[in-house]
Amino acid sequence: MKKILIYFELLKLRILINALITFTIGFILASNNSFSFNQLIILLLAMFLVFGGSASLNHVTDRKVDKIMDRTKNRPIPSGAISVKAATILSGLLLLAGFMILFFVVNTLTLILAILLVFMYNIVYGYLKHVSWLNTFVGAIPGALPPLCGWTVITGNINLHAICLFLIFYFWQLPHFFSIDWIYRDSYQSAGIRMLSGIDKAGVKTANLTFITSIILAIATIFPYIIGQLGLIYMILAVFLNIYFISQCWFFLKGVTNNNAKKVMYASIIYQLILVLGMYLDILV
């Protein structure tokens, strides 16, 4: 039982669940809430395998960094709970199974997006973390691909509606990760990971970018309403959420402290959950 729990830990369940939620909202929006649950279950299984395989692979590629950082040193590989070989095999099996389902049951575009997600997250982003603090902008790309995959499994194409959805979840990640960057700045620096906080000792640039990207996010959330993708219920909820979130980022800008950064981080989580719920409620009504 303990071994099974360790394998599940490799899947990074919190990130995995978040990816599945955003995938599902993309799927529901594309289908206009007209779909069979059997279809959704098969697709969720495929994406569970892909997202879980990508997360497991990330444990392998980041094992040296994880061993150094306090918040990651107890992960399965650096703690010695599981071998690199076992984690690699698990990752390979999950990815192969997920890719096969997408190839034979879904469509080529979604398969390409899934492969791109794995490549961007584990190779490109993994490399850039040791090169430039701009890695945050690149790392947000694979994080915004799940809702796009949810859209393409139904439509087989990428249109303006899909791009709007991608942009919302892309820009949501930026203030979220800038706040995390500030909270764990010492750990990142000790592990040799290039983050903005490493060259921004006072946190002024970090707080400014957090605030600016929260405003860009707010603008991005307006477009689904403008193009008729979502209605008034979503728009009203988005306005209130943006006021709340921007205010938290403003407080961080005016007082660069760990406490204010944590408030931004928690606010971003609440923001995303309620925004996704608002999207679904708007479709239902």
N, C-alpha and C positions, 0 to 999 in steps of 0.2 A: 504493500500500500504506500509506504514511504517513497519507494522508487517511482511509483506512478505519479505521485505529487511533484516529485523533482522534474519529471518529464513535462508535466503541465506547466511548471515554472518556466521552462524554456520557451513556452509559447507567448510569454509576456501577456497574460490574460487581460489586464486592464487596457492595454493598447489594442489587443485583438478584439475585445468587445466593442471598443470605440470604433474601430475600423468596420466591424460588421454592422453597427448601428448606422454609420454614415453611408455604407454600401446600400443598406435597406432603404434609406430615404431616397437615394438616387433611383433605386429600382421602383419604388412606389410612385415617385413623381413621373418617371418615364412611362409607367403602365397606367397612369391616371387612376390608381387604386383599383384597377381591374386585372386581377391575376389569380392564379390558383395557388393555394398554400403548398401543395406538393411541388410545384415549380419553384417557389421561394425556398423551400427546404433544401432542394437539390443544389440550388445556386449558393445558398448560405454554406452548405457543406463544402462546395468547391472553393469558396473564398476563405472559409475557415482553414482549409488545408494550405492555401497559398499564403495567407497572412501568418498562420502559425509556422509554416516552413521558413518564411522570411525572418520571423522573429528568432527562431532557433538558429538560423544561419548567422544572425547578428550576434548571438552569444558566442559563436565561434570566432567571428572576425574581430570582435571587441574584447576578447578574453584578456589580453595583456593590459588594456586600459582599465577594464573592470577590476582587475587584481589590485590596482593602485588606488582607485577611488573608494572612499569610505562607504558611500551609499550603494556601491555595486560589488564590493569585495566578497560578499556572502552569496553571490549568485552561484548557480550549480557548478559551472566550470572552474572559476577561480577558487571556490571553496573546496574543490576536490570531490564534490558529491557525484559528479558525472564526468566521463572522459570526453576529450575533444572528438575522438572517433565516434562515440555513441551519439553525441549531439549532431555531428555532421551527417551521420547515417539517417537520423530522424528527420533532419532538415531536408535531405535529398528525397526521402520517401514521401514526405508531405508535399513538397513542391511538385514532384513527378505526378502524384495522384491528382493534385489540384489542376495542374496544367492539362492533364489528359481529359479531365471532365470538361474543362473550358474548350478544348479543341474538338472533342467529339459531340458534346451536348449543347454548347453555347455558340460562340462565334470567334472568328480569328481576331477581330479588333480587341475584344475583351482579353483574349489570351496575350496579345501584344502589350496591352496596358498592364497586365499582371506581371509579365516578365520585366517590363520597364520599372515597375514598382520595386521588385526585388533587386534589380540591378542598381537603381538610383539609391536605394536605402543602404544596401550593403557594400557596394563598390564605390560609387561616386561620392556619396555623402560620407561614407566611412573614411575615404581618402582625404576629403576636404577638411574634415574635423582636425586634421593635423597640419593643415596648410594655411587656412584663412578663416577668420570669424564670419565671413560671408557664407560659410557652410549652412548657416541657419536658413538662408533664403533658398538654398538648394534642397536641404532636408525637408522643407515644407512641401515640396513637389510630390514625393511618394506618399506623404501624409494626406494629400488632397485627392489622390487617385481612387480610393475606394468608392466615393459617391459617383465618380465618373464611370467606374466599372459597373456600378449599379444601373447607371443610365444605359450604357452600351449593351448590356446583356439583353435588354428589351428592344432597343432601337437598331443596334448594329452600326450606329453612326454617332458623330459628335456634332451637335448644332449649338446655336446661341444659348439655348436653355441649359445645355450640359456645361458650357463654358462658365455661365453665371454661377452654377452650382460649384464648380471647381474653384472659382475665385473666392467664394465665400469661405470655403474650408481651407483654402490656402492662406488667406489673410488672417483667418482666425488663429492659425498656429503661431504667427509671428509675435504678437504681444504675449501669447501664452509662453513661448519658449524664451523670449527675452527676460521675462520675470523669473523663470526657472534658472536661466543663466546667472542672474544676479544672486539668487538665493544660494546656489552651489558654486559660486565663482572660485572659491579656494580649492575645491575638489577638482574642478576642471583644469585649473592652472597646474596643480600638482601632477595631474595625469598627462600634461602636455597637450591638452585639447585647446585649440585656438578658438576662443570665444570673445565676444565684444568686451565683456567685463575684464578680460586680461589686459586690454589696452585702455580701458576706461575706468581707472581706479576710483574716481569720484561718482561714477554711475550716471553722469549727466547725459551722455550719449545714449546709454541703455534706456534710461527713462524717457528721453525724447523720442527714440524710435518706438518704444512701447506705446506712447501716446499717439504718435503719428499713424502707426499701423492700425491702431484701434479705430481711428477716424476713417482710414481707407476701408477697413472692414465694414464699418457702418454704411459707407457709400455702396460697397459691393452688395450688401443685403437689400438695397432698394431695387436693384435691377430685376429680380424675379417678379416684382409687382409691376414695374414699368412695362415689361414685355408681355405681361398677362400670364405668366407661368404660375403665380400664386396671387391670392386675393387680399382683401382688406383685413381679415383676421390675422393673417401672417404679418402684414405690414404694420398694424398697430402694435402687435407684440414685439416685432423687430425694433420699432422706435423706442419703446420703453426699455428693452434690453440694451440697446446701444447707449442710451442715456446713462443707464446704470454702469455699464462696462467702461465707457469713456470716463466717467467720473472717478472710477477706481484707478484708472491709468493716470488721470490728472493728479490724484492724491500722491501717487508714486512719483510723478514728475516734481511735485512740490516738496516731497520729502523722501529722498532715496534711502529707504531702510529695508531691511529684510522683512519686517512686518508688513509694510505696504506692498512689497513685491509678492508676498504670499497672498495678500488680499486680491491682487490682480490675477494670480494663478488660479485661486479658487473661484473667482468671479468668472474667469474664462471657461471653466468647466461647467458651471451653472448656466452660463450664456449658451454654450453649445447644446446642452441637453434640452433647454427650454425652446431654443430656436428650432431644433429638429422636431420637437413635439408640436410646435406651432405650425410647421410645414405640413405635418400629417393631419392636424386638426383642420387646417384650411382646406385640404383636399376632401376630407370627410364631409365638411359642411358645404 
